[in-house]
């Protein structure tokens, strides 16, 4: 087998921030979805602006189909961009700050 030389398909991910800004990065479809969390948390400006202390303080929402991703989910379910459904040439994720404890009303 082999060959192709980096012919692996990529997805350009736009992470839209509550502030109206966005982070853009390309990932391979076979990359773990947790890479996008690593990327968000490596952006010092974003982390300080949004006061993200760790990956449990935010989640990434997909508009269509409607999905919500957390780092915990992506790790425990071994999600890749492919298996998470982020398979278009370009995909947008909306960063949502998770409310402090006590706000959550539902299990699941």
Secondary structure as UniProt FT lines:
FT   STRAND          10..16
FT   TURN            18..19
FT   STRAND          22..28
FT   TURN            29..30
FT   HELIX           34..42
FT   HELIX           44..50
FT   HELIX           55..57
FT   STRAND          58..62
FT   TURN            63..66
FT   STRAND          67..69
FT   HELIX           71..76
FT   TURN            77..78
FT   HELIX           81..84
FT   STRAND          90..97
FT   TURN            101..102
//
